[in-house]
Amino acid sequence: MTDLKKLKVSLTKHGAHKISRLLKRFDPDKVLDNATGEVEGINIDRTQAAVIMSARRDGSIPNLWSDVKALGGDVVDAVIMLAIAFSHHDLIEALKHSGGRFAHGVIKRPTLDGKAFTNFKNDII
């Protein structure tokens, strides 16, 4: 069984949602090369971006991202959001303990605090 506690990235370094902008613009294998300030308005911690994209130890990006890119726009945004949500055990817990009806959920602040809550909220928006 997977130890979810091993799933963790910085929850205070905001910007993981910007990976979708990079993926729409570049081939998946060039996203990490452009994450740290090469594109105006995008400066994402490279390690965090690599975790979101499930980069392998050698730095290569799974073929899944080529398939996602080919589907375009909203699919890229949706899959990046899923990748963000499943990149940290605290985000998984926050979603697990959220409530509401379909497409009208609520992330409860006690499950995430401070900047981590604000960043995840902004990622969802």
N, C-alpha and C positions, 0 to 999 in steps of 0.2 A: 504494500500500500504506500502511496506517495505521502511523504511528510510535508504537509502544506506549509509548515513553519519555514521550510527552505525557500519558499517563494517570497522574495522580497527585493524591492528596489527602493530607492529614496522616494518617500511620499511627499517630500517638501521641495524637490526640484521639479518645478512646474514645466510643462511643455510637451509631455509625451503625446498629446493629441495632435501636435504639429507633425508627427511622423506621417499622418495621412496626407498632408500637403506635399511632403517630400516624395511619398510613394506615388502620388498622382503625377509628379513632375519627372521623376528619375526611375531608371530600372531598379528593382529591389536591391541588387548588389552594389548600388551607388548611394543608397539612402544613408548609411552610416558615415560615408565619406563627406556627406553634406549636412550632417546634423549639428555640427558645432560652429555655426556662424558663417558658413559659406553662402547661405541664402539669407537675404535680408528678412529680419523678423523671426528667424528660426535659430535658436541656440539651445540645443538639447544635450544633456549629458550623454556622451557616447555610450557609456556602459548601460545606462537606463534604456536607451534606444535599442541596444543590442538585446537586452532582456525582453523588451516588448516584442521584438521581431524573432525571438528564439534563435538568435545567431548561434552557430556551432562554435566549438572551441577554436577552430581555425579561422573564425570570423565569417564564414560563408553563411548565407541566408537561405532558409528552406525554400524549395520550389513553390510551396503554397502561396508565397507572396506574389509570384508571377501570375498565378491563377487569380488571386484577389485583384491585382492591378488590372488584369484583362477585363474583369467585370465592371470596373470603374466606380466613380463617384460615391454614391451612398453605400455601396458594398464595402469599399475601402474604409470609409468612416466607421461602419458598423463593426468590421473585423478588427480594426485598430482599437475600438472601444472595448471589445471583448478581450483583446490581448492585454490592454491596460488593466481591466478588471481582474484578470487572472494572473497578473504579474506579482501580486503581493497577497499574503495570507490575510492581512487586515482588510483589504478591499473585498476579498471573498467573504469574510465575516460580515462586513458592512452590508453587502448585498443579501446575504443569507438572512440577516435580521431586519431587513427593510420590509416595508409593507405597502399596501395599496393595490389598486386594481391594475389591469394590463395597461401599460404605457402611462400610468399615473402613479408611479411608485414614490416612496419617500425614503431617503437615506437618513437614518436617525443619527443625530450629532453625537450621542454618547459612544457610538461604535467607532467613530473617527473624531479626532480632535484638531482644533486649531488649523494650521496651514494644510495639513493632510486632508481635512474635510473640504476646505475651500478649493484646493487643487482638484480633488476628485469631482466636486460639484462642477467646476469649470470644464473638466474633461467631458463630463456627461452633457453639459450644455453644448 
